[in-house]
Amino acid sequence: MTTEPVRATAVAPPKPAPWLGSVRAAAPGWVEAFEAAPREWFVPDLVWRKNPTGRGWLPVNRNMEPETWAELVATDDFVVTQVDDGHPTLPGGIGRAVTSSTSMPTMMAVMLHTLNLPTDLHRRNGPGLRVLEIGTGTGWNTALLAHRLGVGNVTSIEIDPQIADHARAALASTGYPVTVITGDGEQAPPASDHDHALYDRVISTAACHRVPYTWVQQCKPGGIIVTPWQTPYLGSALLQLTVTHSTTTDAMASGRFIEHASFMPLRAQRGGDWIPDPDTEPDAAESATALHPYEPVSDYDGCAFTVSLLVPDLEKSIAFPDPHDQHTYEVLLFEATSRSWATITVTPAALHTDIYLVRQHGQRRLWDEIEAAYTWWEHHGHPTYTQFGLTIGATGQRAWLDDPSQPLGPITPPDSRA
Ligand SMILES: C[S@@+](CC[C@H](N)C(=O)[O-])C[C@H]1O[C@@H](n2cnc3c(N)ncnc32)[C@H](O)[C@@H]1O
């Protein structure tokens, strides 16, 4: 049976979005859904825009600044809908970190396309293809899924109760009353809500670096999991996993990184809990390196992605003491559990000699590990991120190069080989 969504009369008729052409190119099967459920139906009145004069995010209230609000919502970009988990932390009510947003429309289209839904799939509310969405946010992506698959075939989980309430209300008032569970999407839902391997697709709109095993367990064999994958070290890539088998005791999924995609992380995978202050640690071990940090730290398509797979739990920040001097900076690398850090300093003099000062402190020698990962990357022919994939099983997550039969082993830092 096909059921048309019942639209509340208070909702304004949709205007064509300027980015619909890009959506059509990225995901032709989803254009009708984007046209039927416009973004502005789901975006709350309070959004946030980048502070043009300093750091952080400034509030934009739709009632007070309707044009700015409409401009933000019309862009093919993400729009921030919550900062600092709902409690702005910078002075003057300015937000520091983005904690919820409506994602970039073209990116959403790419992700939806990556779900590989059958092209002849028609909207229906009876049994059909079932999707679990993690990270409801505004509910817009949820509505797009519901439009294509039928309201009853979509379940969405949102960790933040206020955001979940907003999404539930927006979905109900626009004719897509999807079940929105308030909870942690990394956990399996309560037993009463949960049949084993219930879903044909799982899509997360928040990034992870440890793919939750519960997603694999909840997806049927042959089903597809789409998630942005991202470590605190690097921007993220879209990961598309296919569930190879799923029994009550054993489940497995495997697949490749396929696209660039930058998303906010799942709440429990944020990182940044500890940031060292190297200036207060005079006893750090000093050495010199001829490896400029650009490739292993910042070359996203190349070595830096490899480093993020080979050197676990790495985080980084880059500090420019003079914002007008792009040739003098310090790269800080750190890992919270072992309280280890390393710095590498780039100056015009160091660039001239191609020798850079390294300081390392703590149980792990992070720069040595990065150099070992760089050597590995060179020996393997400079693989790019789309050559890598992940396999998720009961024993954990394993990265591989080219094929699941070629798992990445542990690497040995140069000084431990000496
Ligand atoms: C990028 S936003 C979602 C965008 C959304 N799909 C939309 O169309 O508006 C990511 C959302 O994931 C939520 N989130 C973060 N960690 C979560 C978790 N462990 N379980 C469920 N939701 C989570 C955040 O609160 C945030 O609302």
The ligand as an ORCA input file, in Angstrom:
! r2SCAN-3c Opt
* xyz 0 1
  C      25.420     15.701     11.810
  S      24.196     15.582     13.010
  C      22.877     14.754     12.208
  C      22.299     15.404     11.005
  C      20.966     14.856     10.655
  N      21.048     13.622      9.955
  C      20.114     15.857      9.903
  O      19.668     15.576      8.809
  O      19.849     16.905     10.457
  C      24.784     14.268     14.052
  C      23.843     13.947     15.182
  O      24.307     12.762     15.823
  C      23.952     12.839     17.179
  N      24.743     11.849     17.913
  C      26.033     11.934     18.333
  N      26.400     10.805     18.967
  C      25.321      9.989     18.949
  C      25.072      8.690     19.447
  N      26.011      7.997     20.100
  N      23.847      8.158     19.251
  C      22.872      8.841     18.580
  N      23.042     10.083     18.107
  C      24.255     10.647     18.269
  C      24.257     14.293     17.529
  O      23.574     14.677     18.709
  C      23.770     15.006     16.278
  O      22.440     15.428     16.419
*
